[in-house]
Amino acid sequence: MNLKLEPGTLDDAAHLAELRALAMRPSLERVGRFDAERARQRLLQNFTAEYTRLIKQDGLLAGFLVLRPQDKDLLLDHFYLHPDFQQRGLGSATMELVLAEADTLGKIIHVGALRDSDANRFYLRHGFVLREVAEFDNYYLRYPQHVPLRGV
Protein backbone atom coordinates (compact mmCIF):
# COMPACT_ATOMS: atom_id res chain seq x y z
CA MET A 1 0.00 0.00 0.00
CA ASN A 2 1.55 3.28 -1.12
CA LEU A 3 0.21 5.61 1.60
CA LYS A 4 1.30 9.21 2.10
CA LEU A 5 0.07 12.00 4.34
CA GLU A 6 0.55 15.40 2.73
CA PRO A 7 -0.15 18.88 4.10
CA GLY A 8 -3.48 20.41 3.16
CA THR A 9 -3.87 23.93 1.79
CA LEU A 10 -6.66 26.50 1.87
CA ASP A 11 -7.38 25.58 -1.76
CA ASP A 12 -8.35 22.07 -0.59
CA ALA A 13 -11.18 23.23 1.69
CA ALA A 14 -14.16 23.03 -0.73
CA HIS A 15 -13.10 19.66 -2.14
CA LEU A 16 -12.56 18.21 1.34
CA ALA A 17 -15.97 19.49 2.44
CA GLU A 18 -17.52 17.51 -0.42
CA LEU A 19 -15.52 14.44 0.53
CA ARG A 20 -16.71 14.78 4.15
CA ALA A 21 -20.35 14.93 3.05
CA LEU A 22 -19.90 11.80 0.92
CA ALA A 23 -18.14 9.87 3.68
CA MET A 24 -20.63 10.85 6.39
CA ARG A 25 -23.79 10.33 4.36
CA PRO A 26 -24.50 6.66 5.26
CA SER A 27 -24.05 7.21 9.01
CA LEU A 28 -26.09 10.40 9.05
CA GLU A 29 -28.87 8.87 6.95
CA ARG A 30 -29.13 5.98 9.44
CA VAL A 31 -30.01 8.47 12.18
CA GLY A 32 -32.15 10.67 9.93
CA ARG A 33 -29.77 13.63 10.14
CA PHE A 34 -28.14 13.86 6.69
CA ASP A 35 -27.99 17.38 5.32
CA ALA A 36 -25.25 17.74 2.69
CA GLU A 37 -24.97 21.51 3.07
CA ARG A 38 -24.70 21.29 6.85
CA ALA A 39 -22.05 18.54 6.52
CA ARG A 40 -20.01 20.79 4.22
CA GLN A 41 -20.40 23.91 6.35
CA ARG A 42 -19.38 22.12 9.53
CA LEU A 43 -15.95 21.55 7.99
CA LEU A 44 -15.64 24.90 6.25
CA GLN A 45 -16.56 27.06 9.24
CA ASN A 46 -13.34 26.20 11.09
CA PHE A 47 -11.11 24.78 8.36
CA THR A 48 -7.44 25.20 9.22
CA ALA A 49 -5.01 24.05 6.55
CA GLU A 50 -2.18 24.03 9.09
CA TYR A 51 -3.59 20.92 10.82
CA THR A 52 -5.06 19.22 7.75
CA ARG A 53 -3.39 16.23 6.14
CA LEU A 54 -4.41 14.72 2.84
CA ILE A 55 -4.46 10.93 2.77
CA LYS A 56 -3.11 9.77 -0.57
CA GLN A 57 -2.89 6.24 -1.86
CA ASP A 58 -0.88 5.69 -5.03
CA GLY A 59 -1.03 9.46 -5.60
CA LEU A 60 -4.85 9.62 -5.43
CA LEU A 61 -6.69 11.61 -2.78
CA ALA A 62 -8.32 8.95 -0.63
CA GLY A 63 -9.35 11.11 2.32
CA PHE A 64 -8.13 13.55 4.92
CA LEU A 65 -7.69 14.09 8.60
CA VAL A 66 -7.37 17.09 10.86
CA LEU A 67 -5.17 16.65 13.92
CA ARG A 68 -5.03 19.80 15.99
CA PRO A 69 -3.55 20.72 19.36
CA GLN A 70 -6.06 20.86 22.20
CA ASP A 71 -4.61 22.07 25.49
CA LYS A 72 -1.76 19.59 26.14
CA ASP A 73 -3.39 16.90 23.99
CA LEU A 74 -4.38 16.30 20.36
CA LEU A 75 -7.85 16.40 18.85
CA LEU A 76 -8.55 14.20 15.86
CA ASP A 77 -11.14 16.67 14.64
CA HIS A 78 -11.87 15.01 11.29
CA PHE A 79 -10.92 11.68 9.72
CA TYR A 80 -12.68 10.67 6.52
CA LEU A 81 -12.03 8.33 3.64
CA HIS A 82 -13.83 8.57 0.33
CA PRO A 83 -16.25 5.61 0.04
CA ASP A 84 -14.20 4.17 -2.84
CA PHE A 85 -11.22 3.80 -0.46
CA GLN A 86 -13.04 2.35 2.55
CA GLN A 87 -12.82 -1.28 3.70
CA ARG A 88 -9.30 -1.72 2.28
CA GLY A 89 -7.19 -1.26 5.40
CA LEU A 90 -6.28 2.31 4.48
CA GLY A 91 -8.02 3.78 7.52
CA SER A 92 -6.12 1.45 9.86
CA ALA A 93 -2.81 2.15 8.14
CA THR A 94 -3.44 5.89 8.43
CA MET A 95 -4.48 5.59 12.07
CA GLU A 96 -1.26 3.70 12.85
CA LEU A 97 0.72 6.70 11.56
CA VAL A 98 -1.33 9.10 13.70
CA LEU A 99 -0.98 6.90 16.79
CA ALA A 100 2.78 6.58 16.31
CA GLU A 101 3.07 10.36 16.10
CA ALA A 102 1.01 10.85 19.27
CA ASP A 103 3.03 8.18 21.09
CA THR A 104 6.29 9.85 20.10
CA LEU A 105 4.96 13.18 21.41
CA GLY A 106 3.51 11.54 24.52
CA LYS A 107 0.07 13.03 23.72
CA ILE A 108 -3.46 11.87 24.44
CA ILE A 109 -5.73 11.87 21.36
CA HIS A 110 -9.38 12.87 21.68
CA VAL A 111 -11.98 12.01 19.02
CA GLY A 112 -15.75 12.04 18.64
CA ALA A 113 -17.93 9.77 16.49
CA LEU A 114 -21.59 9.75 15.60
CA ARG A 115 -23.22 7.21 17.94
CA ASP A 116 -24.48 4.90 15.19
CA SER A 117 -21.40 5.16 13.01
CA ASP A 118 -19.08 2.27 12.16
CA ALA A 119 -16.31 4.62 13.30
CA ASN A 120 -17.05 3.63 16.92
CA ARG A 121 -15.82 0.08 16.37
CA PHE A 122 -12.85 1.42 14.42
CA TYR A 123 -11.71 3.66 17.28
CA LEU A 124 -12.19 0.93 19.88
CA ARG A 125 -10.09 -1.46 17.74
CA HIS A 126 -7.31 1.12 17.74
CA GLY A 127 -7.08 1.46 21.50
CA PHE A 128 -9.42 4.36 22.16
CA VAL A 129 -11.61 4.21 25.26
CA LEU A 130 -15.10 5.63 25.60
CA ARG A 131 -15.05 8.78 27.71
CA GLU A 132 -18.55 10.19 27.24
CA VAL A 133 -21.86 9.41 25.54
CA ALA A 134 -23.82 12.45 24.37
CA GLU A 135 -27.14 12.73 22.56
CA PHE A 136 -25.72 12.16 19.08
CA ASP A 137 -22.01 11.44 19.59
CA ASN A 138 -19.61 9.24 21.51
CA TYR A 139 -16.35 10.75 22.71
CA TYR A 140 -13.17 8.72 23.02
CA LEU A 141 -9.59 9.18 24.05
CA ARG A 142 -6.42 7.22 23.63
CA TYR A 143 -3.52 7.47 26.01
CA PRO A 144 0.00 7.42 24.61
CA GLN A 145 1.68 4.04 24.58
CA HIS A 146 5.17 3.53 25.90
CA VAL A 147 7.80 4.41 23.32
CA PRO A 148 11.04 2.51 23.99
CA LEU A 149 14.20 4.56 24.29
CA ARG A 150 16.55 4.13 21.37
CA GLY A 151 20.09 2.98 21.95
CA VAL A 152 19.44 1.54 25.40
Secondary structure in CASP SS format (residue, H / E / C, confidence):
PFRMAT SS
TARGET T0000
AUTHOR 0000-0000-0000
METHOD secondary structure of the structure
MODEL  1
M C 1.00
N C 1.00
L E 1.00
K E 1.00
L E 1.00
E E 1.00
P E 1.00
G C 1.00
T C 1.00
L H 1.00
D H 1.00
D H 1.00
A H 1.00
A H 1.00
H H 1.00
L H 1.00
A H 1.00
E H 1.00
L H 1.00
R H 1.00
A H 1.00
L H 1.00
A H 1.00
M H 1.00
R H 1.00
P H 1.00
S H 1.00
L H 1.00
E H 1.00
R H 1.00
V C 1.00
G C 1.00
R C 1.00
F C 1.00
D C 1.00
A H 1.00
E H 1.00
R H 1.00
A H 1.00
R H 1.00
Q H 1.00
R H 1.00
L H 1.00
L H 1.00
Q C 1.00
N C 1.00
F C 1.00
T C 1.00
A H 1.00
E H 1.00
Y H 1.00
T E 1.00
R E 1.00
L E 1.00
I E 1.00
K E 1.00
Q E 1.00
D C 1.00
G C 1.00
L E 1.00
L E 1.00
A E 1.00
G E 1.00
F E 1.00
L E 1.00
V E 1.00
L E 1.00
R E 1.00
P E 1.00
Q E 1.00
D C 1.00
K C 1.00
D E 1.00
L E 1.00
L E 1.00
L E 1.00
D E 1.00
H E 1.00
F E 1.00
Y E 1.00
L E 1.00
H C 1.00
P H 1.00
D H 1.00
F H 1.00
Q C 1.00
Q C 1.00
R C 1.00
G C 1.00
L H 1.00
G H 1.00
S H 1.00
A H 1.00
T H 1.00
M H 1.00
E H 1.00
L H 1.00
V H 1.00
L H 1.00
A H 1.00
E H 1.00
A H 1.00
D H 1.00
T H 1.00
L H 1.00
G C 1.00
K C 1.00
I C 1.00
I E 1.00
H E 1.00
V E 1.00
G E 1.00
A E 1.00
L E 1.00
R C 1.00
D C 1.00
S C 1.00
D C 1.00
A H 1.00
N H 1.00
R H 1.00
F H 1.00
Y H 1.00
L H 1.00
R H 1.00
H C 1.00
G C 1.00
F C 1.00
V E 1.00
L E 1.00
R E 1.00
E E 1.00
V E 1.00
A C 1.00
E C 1.00
F C 1.00
D E 1.00
N E 1.00
Y E 1.00
Y E 1.00
L E 1.00
R E 1.00
Y C 1.00
P C 1.00
Q C 1.00
H C 1.00
V C 1.00
P C 1.00
L C 1.00
R C 1.00
G C 1.00
V C 1.00
END
